[in-house]
Amino acid sequence: MEKKQIRQFYVKRPKDARDTALYALLNINENGRKANVFLRETLDRAQEMEPRDRALCEYLTQGTLSYLYAIDDVLGKHSKTPVSKLNPTIREILRMAVYQLLYADRIPASAAINEAVELARIHGLSGLSGFVNGVLRNIYREAEDSEGAMKKDPASMRRILSDGAVRWSVPKWLYKKLVEDFGQGGAEAVFQSWLILRKTSVRLNLSRASEEQITASFAEDGIHAEKILDDPKVYELDGLSGFGVGALTAFRKGWVTVQDASAAMLGPVAAPKKGDVILDLCAAPGGKSLLMADMCGNDCTIEARDVSPEKTKLIDENAERCGFTSIHTKVCDALREDKSWIGKADIVIADLPCSGLGVVAKKPDIKKNLTPESITELAELQREMLKIAVKYVRPGGKLIYSTCTITKEENEQNAYRAAEELGLKPYEMKRIMPDLHHDGFFIAGFTKID
């Protein structure tokens, strides 16, 4: 298969939120860059931007990606040129502007339209500025209600959007699958959660500092923190203003780890003890290894593995920042059996590659890149990895299987199959559905039968 050519895009106004968001969208949608990674890299480089502009850039990029299917449906009805045939820069300018018109409550329509026209001009596309202006003004007129006002929510968009899948901005095949799996109400609750711009969650490393010390440091940094999980303790942060969590005092001191509350629930299921030997497969960036180390007060032995040096480097950096000397890394493919570890681990954590449908709110490009076939392939991959992972567990030890998705094929079906075929006894199984405060997540705890 011919490799897609990478196109070069540039920021014309480095301090401008919309131009930087345009740059991010072009690289994500045209060059296939991972949304969450590329956006953070872009913001980390944009040191000249004011905090409020950084926050706006993040808001516009994430929002446009989240509503992409709905936006393209609207554009397809108002542009004589098919969306796929538009100039790439014009396409992303229009997408970002439609997001502002239809869904961004605090952005006036005039600002959205005028800034879109200006973006076309500064990127050398003045000849298309009239086209941009006309398409956007037509969309705005159609979306206005009888009193000339805009109500920016999915339910009120029914007059201009095609059907349920488009209204919730998901591919039709995925809409149908989740309705079949969880019913109309359950599926729509998931779709709604995917459209929420989530705040950053951090888990407290209580072996490093007390809850009181850590929350006091949040306040000193001007951050509002709300506890959303008590065991282990996870807080949701508000007030980062477009800056990453790395700006926090507590993060620099190793007192907190970025981790969603759902993923942190793995801790009580694994229930590590001091002195345990723990093997963490597919471990990057290391959140679960850090959780195990913290719960053991750094008195355990953890080998955290992943498939590349780049990934194990992330684990090393996080372990060093948090001061956890119990964590050691190794570059290793989870599909390759390591005979030296057979029967040696008290706990094996198998947080395996998955479709990621639990984290779409943070990684909205998953909807664009996922296919029905990839879910089937991932479920098969997980089964092969579990066959190897179980060999490392000592008799009576624990295997913890987890994913950040919600499909039954990758979760319950694989878990029951593992119990039946691999000599495992399940002692806990839970699926957490995505909502305002949680990623979607699945955890199954097994004991290896003697």
C-alpha positions in Angstrom: 0.0 0.0 0.0 1.3 3.4 -1.0 2.2 5.5 2.0 0.3 8.8 2.3 2.3 11.8 1.6 2.8 14.1 4.6 1.9 17.7 3.8 3.5 20.7 5.4 1.3 23.3 7.1 2.3 26.4 8.9 1.0 28.8 11.6 0.8 32.3 10.1 0.0 34.0 13.4 1.7 32.2 16.3 -0.2 34.0 19.0 -3.6 33.4 17.5 -5.9 30.7 18.9 -7.8 30.1 15.7 -4.8 29.9 13.4 -3.1 27.5 15.8 -6.2 25.4 16.0 -6.3 25.4 12.2 -2.7 24.1 12.1 -3.6 21.3 14.5 -6.7 20.3 12.6 -4.8 20.2 9.3 -2.2 17.9 10.8 -4.7 15.7 12.5 -7.2 15.3 9.6 -4.8 15.5 6.7 -1.6 14.0 8.0 -3.2 11.5 10.4 -1.5 12.8 13.6 -3.0 11.5 16.8 -5.3 14.3 18.1 -4.4 14.3 21.8 -0.7 14.0 21.3 -0.3 16.5 18.5 -2.5 19.1 20.2 -0.5 18.9 23.4 2.8 19.2 21.4 1.4 22.2 19.5 0.3 23.9 22.7 3.6 23.1 24.4 5.4 24.9 21.6 3.0 27.9 21.6 4.7 29.6 24.5 3.9 33.1 23.2 0.1 32.6 23.4 -1.8 34.0 26.3 -3.4 31.4 28.6 -7.0 32.2 27.4 -5.9 31.8 23.8 -4.3 28.5 24.5 -7.5 27.4 26.2 -9.5 28.6 23.2 -7.2 26.7 20.8 -7.7 23.5 22.7 -11.5 24.1 22.9 -11.8 24.8 19.1 -9.7 21.8 18.1 -11.3 19.3 20.4 -14.8 20.6 19.7 -14.4 20.5 15.9 -13.1 16.9 16.0 -15.8 15.8 18.3 -18.6 17.1 16.1 -16.8 16.3 12.8 -19.5 14.0 11.3 -22.3 16.5 12.1 -20.3 19.4 10.8 -19.5 17.6 7.5 -23.2 16.8 7.1 -24.1 20.4 7.4 -21.3 21.5 5.0 -22.3 18.9 2.5 -25.8 20.5 2.2 -24.5 24.1 1.8 -21.4 23.7 -0.4 -21.7 23.1 -4.1 -18.2 21.5 -3.8 -18.2 18.2 -1.9 -16.5 18.4 1.4 -13.9 15.8 0.3 -13.0 17.9 -2.7 -12.5 21.2 -0.9 -9.1 22.8 -0.5 -7.8 21.2 2.7 -7.2 24.6 4.4 -10.6 25.9 3.4 -12.2 22.6 4.6 -10.7 22.9 8.1 -11.5 26.7 8.3 -15.1 25.9 7.4 -15.3 23.0 9.9 -14.0 25.0 12.7 -16.3 27.9 11.9 -19.4 25.6 11.7 -18.5 24.2 15.1 -18.5 27.7 16.5 -21.8 28.6 14.8 -23.7 25.5 15.9 -22.1 24.5 19.2 -19.9 27.1 20.8 -22.2 29.0 23.1 -19.9 31.9 24.0 -18.7 32.7 20.5 -20.8 35.2 18.5 -21.7 34.1 15.0 -20.2 37.3 13.6 -16.9 36.5 15.2 -16.9 32.9 13.8 -17.7 34.1 10.3 -15.4 37.1 10.2 -12.4 35.1 11.6 -13.0 32.3 9.1 -12.8 34.8 6.2 -9.7 36.4 7.7 -8.0 32.9 8.0 -8.7 32.2 4.4 -7.1 35.6 3.5 -3.9 35.2 5.6 -3.3 31.7 4.2 -3.3 33.1 0.6 -6.8 32.0 -0.3 -8.5 35.4 -0.6 -10.1 34.2 -3.8 -12.2 31.8 -1.7 -13.1 34.2 1.1 -16.4 35.0 -0.6 -17.2 31.3 -0.8 -16.4 30.9 2.9 -18.5 33.9 3.9 -21.5 32.7 1.8 -21.5 29.1 3.0 -21.3 30.1 6.7 -23.9 32.8 6.5 -26.4 30.4 4.8 -25.8 27.8 7.6 -26.3 30.5 10.2 -29.6 31.6 8.7 -30.9 28.1 8.5 -29.9 27.3 12.1 -31.6 30.4 13.6 -34.9 29.7 15.2 -38.1 31.8 14.6 -36.8 34.5 16.9 -33.4 34.8 15.3 -31.6 33.0 18.1 -29.4 30.0 18.2 -29.8 27.0 20.6 -26.6 25.2 20.5 -27.2 21.6 21.6 -27.7 18.2 19.8 -31.4 18.1 20.3 -32.0 21.5 18.7 -30.0 20.7 15.7 -32.6 18.3 14.3 -33.9 20.9 11.9 -30.5 21.0 10.0 -29.0 17.5 10.7 -29.9 14.3 8.9 -30.5 11.5 11.4 -29.5 10.1 14.8 -26.0 9.1 13.8 -25.3 12.5 12.4 -26.9 14.4 15.2 -24.6 12.6 17.7 -21.7 12.9 15.2 -20.8 9.2 15.0 -20.4 6.9 11.9 -23.6 5.1 11.1 -22.1 1.6 11.6 -20.9 2.6 15.1 -24.3 4.2 16.0 -26.1 1.0 15.0 -23.7 -1.2 16.9 -23.9 0.6 20.2 -27.7 0.9 19.9 -27.8 -2.9 19.4 -25.5 -3.5 22.3 -26.8 -1.0 24.9 -30.3 0.1 23.7 -31.3 3.5 22.4 -31.0 5.3 25.8 -27.7 3.6 26.7 -26.1 4.3 23.4 -27.2 8.0 23.4 -25.8 8.4 26.9 -22.4 7.2 25.5 -22.7 9.5 22.4 -23.5 12.4 24.7 -20.4 11.7 26.9 -18.2 11.7 23.8 -19.2 15.3 23.1 -18.2 16.6 26.5 -14.9 18.5 26.7 -13.4 16.6 29.7 -11.3 18.1 32.4 -7.9 16.7 33.5 -8.0 14.0 36.2 -5.1 13.2 38.5 -4.6 10.5 41.1 -2.8 11.4 44.3 0.4 9.5 45.2 -0.3 9.3 48.9 3.0 7.5 49.6 4.7 10.8 48.5 2.5 13.4 50.2 -0.7 13.7 52.2 -4.1 14.6 50.6 -4.0 17.8 52.5 -0.6 18.8 51.2 -1.6 18.0 47.7 -4.9 19.8 47.7 -3.3 22.8 49.3 -0.8 22.9 46.4 -3.7 22.9 43.9 -5.2 26.0 45.7 -1.8 27.7 45.7 -1.6 27.2 41.9 -5.0 28.7 41.4 -6.6 25.3 40.5 -10.1 24.2 41.6 -10.0 20.5 42.4 -13.0 18.3 42.9 -12.6 14.7 44.3 -14.4 12.2 42.0 -13.0 9.0 43.4 -12.0 8.1 47.0 -10.2 4.8 46.7 -7.7 5.6 45.3 -8.1 9.3 45.5 -8.7 11.0 42.1 -9.3 14.7 41.6 -10.7 16.5 38.6 -8.9 19.8 37.9 -10.4 23.1 36.6 -8.3 26.2 35.8 -5.4 24.9 33.8 -6.3 27.5 31.1 -4.8 25.7 28.2 -1.6 24.7 30.0 -0.7 21.1 30.6 -0.7 19.5 34.0 3.1 19.7 33.9 2.7 23.3 35.1 1.4 22.2 38.5 3.6 22.1 41.6 2.2 18.8 42.7 3.0 17.2 39.3 6.6 18.4 39.3 7.1 17.1 42.8 5.7 13.7 41.8 2.7 14.0 44.1 0.1 13.3 41.4 -0.2 11.2 38.3 -2.4 11.9 35.3 -5.0 9.1 35.5 -8.7 8.8 34.9 -10.9 7.7 37.8 -12.0 4.6 35.8 -8.4 3.4 35.2 -7.6 4.1 38.9 -10.4 1.6 39.9 -8.0 -1.1 38.8 -6.0 -0.6 42.0 -8.5 -2.1 44.5 -9.1 -5.0 42.0 -5.4 -5.8 41.9 -5.0 -5.1 45.6 -1.2 -5.3 45.6 0.7 -6.1 48.8 4.2 -5.1 50.0 6.8 -7.4 48.6 4.7 -8.4 45.6 6.3 -9.2 42.2 4.3 -7.4 39.5 4.5 -7.6 35.8 2.8 -4.8 33.8 2.3 -5.6 30.1 1.7 -2.8 27.6 2.4 -0.4 30.4 3.2 3.0 28.8 2.9 5.8 29.9 3.0 3.9 33.3 -0.1 4.9 35.1 -0.9 1.5 36.5 2.7 0.7 37.4 2.8 4.0 39.3 -0.5 3.1 41.0 0.8 -0.3 42.1 4.0 1.3 43.4 2.1 3.9 45.4 -0.3 1.4 46.9 2.7 -0.7 48.0 4.6 2.3 49.4 7.3 1.6 46.8 8.0 -1.8 48.6 7.5 -4.2 45.7 9.1 -5.2 42.4 7.5 -4.0 39.2 8.6 -4.7 35.7 6.8 -2.4 33.3 7.0 -3.4 29.6 6.1 -1.9 26.3 6.9 -2.5 22.7 9.3 0.4 22.0 12.1 2.4 23.7 10.0 5.6 23.2 7.2 4.1 25.3 9.4 2.7 28.0 11.2 6.1 28.2 7.8 7.6 29.2 7.5 5.1 32.0 11.0 5.8 33.2 10.4 9.6 33.2 7.2 9.2 35.2 8.7 6.8 37.7 11.7 9.1 38.2 9.4 12.1 38.7 7.4 10.3 41.3 10.4 8.8 43.0 9.3 5.1 42.5 12.5 3.1 42.5 10.5 -0.2 42.5 9.6 0.3 38.8 12.0 -1.1 36.1 11.3 -1.1 32.4 11.9 -3.5 29.6 11.2 -3.2 25.9 9.2 -6.3 25.1 6.3 -7.3 22.7 3.4 -8.8 24.7 3.0 -11.3 21.9 6.4 -12.8 22.5 6.7 -15.3 25.4 9.4 -14.6 27.9 10.3 -18.0 29.5 12.3 -16.4 32.3 9.1 -15.0 33.8 6.9 -18.1 33.6 5.1 -18.6 37.0 6.9 -15.8 38.8 4.5 -12.9 39.1 2.1 -12.4 42.0 0.2 -10.0 39.8 0.1 -9.6 36.0 -1.6 -6.5 34.6 -2.7 -6.9 31.0 -4.1 -3.5 30.0 -4.2 -4.5 26.4 -4.6 -2.6 23.0 -8.2 -1.9 22.3 -10.6 0.1 20.2 -10.5 3.0 22.7 -14.3 3.7 22.7 -14.1 4.6 26.3 -11.8 7.6 25.7 -13.4 9.2 22.6 -14.1 12.4 24.6 -10.4 12.9 24.9 -9.4 11.3 21.5 -12.3 12.2 19.1 -10.3 11.1 16.1 -10.9 7.5 17.2 -14.4 7.7 15.6 -12.8 8.6 12.3 -10.2 5.9 12.3 -12.1 2.9 13.8 -13.7 0.2 11.6 -15.9 -2.8 12.4 -13.1 -5.0 11.3 -10.6 -3.5 13.6 -12.8 -4.3 16.7 -12.8 -8.0 15.6 -9.0 -7.9 15.0 -8.3 -6.3 18.4 -10.4 -8.8 20.2 -8.4 -11.6 18.6 -5.1 -9.8 19.5 -6.2 -9.5 23.1 -7.0 -13.3 23.3 -3.5 -14.1 22.0 -1.9 -11.8 24.5 -3.9 -13.2 27.4 -2.7 -16.7 26.4 0.8 -15.6 27.0 0.1 -13.3 30.0 -1.5 -16.1 32.1 1.8 -18.1 31.9 3.6 -15.4 33.9 1.2 -15.7 36.9 2.2 -18.0 39.7 -0.4 -20.5 40.9 -2.9 -18.6 43.1 -1.6 -15.3 41.7 -3.7 -12.6 40.0 -4.2 -11.7 36.3 -5.9 -8.3 35.8 -7.3 -7.8 32.3 -8.4 -4.3 31.4 -9.3 -2.2 28.4 -10.3 1.5 27.8 -13.3 0.4 25.6 -16.9 -0.7 26.0 -17.5 -3.3 23.3 -18.6 -6.7 24.6 -16.3 -8.5 22.1 -13.2 -6.9 23.7 -14.5 -7.1 27.3 -16.9 -9.6 28.7 -16.7 -12.1 25.9 -12.9 -12.2 26.1 -13.0 -12.3 29.9 -15.4 -15.3 30.0 -13.4 -17.1 27.3 -10.2 -16.6 29.3 -11.8 -18.0 32.4 -13.0 -21.0 30.5 -9.9 -21.8 28.5 -6.9 -20.5 30.5 -7.4 -22.0 34.0 -8.6 -18.7 35.6 -11.3 -18.0 38.2 -12.9 -14.6 37.9 -13.3 -12.8 41.2 -14.4 -9.3 40.0 -15.6 -7.9 36.7 -16.8 -4.4 36.0 -17.6 -2.2 33.0 -17.6 1.5 33.6 -19.5 3.5 31.0 -18.2 6.9 29.9 -19.9 9.9 31.5 -19.1 13.5 32.5 -16.4 12.4 35.0 -15.2 9.0 33.8 -13.7 7.3 30.8 -15.3 4.1 29.7 -13.3 1.2 31.1 -13.4 -2.5 31.7 -11.6 -4.5 34.5 -11.6 -8.2 35.1 -9.7 -9.7 38.0 -8.8 -13.5 37.9 -7.1 -15.9 40.2 -4.9 -18.5 38.6 -6.1 -21.9 39.5 -3.4 -24.1 41.2 
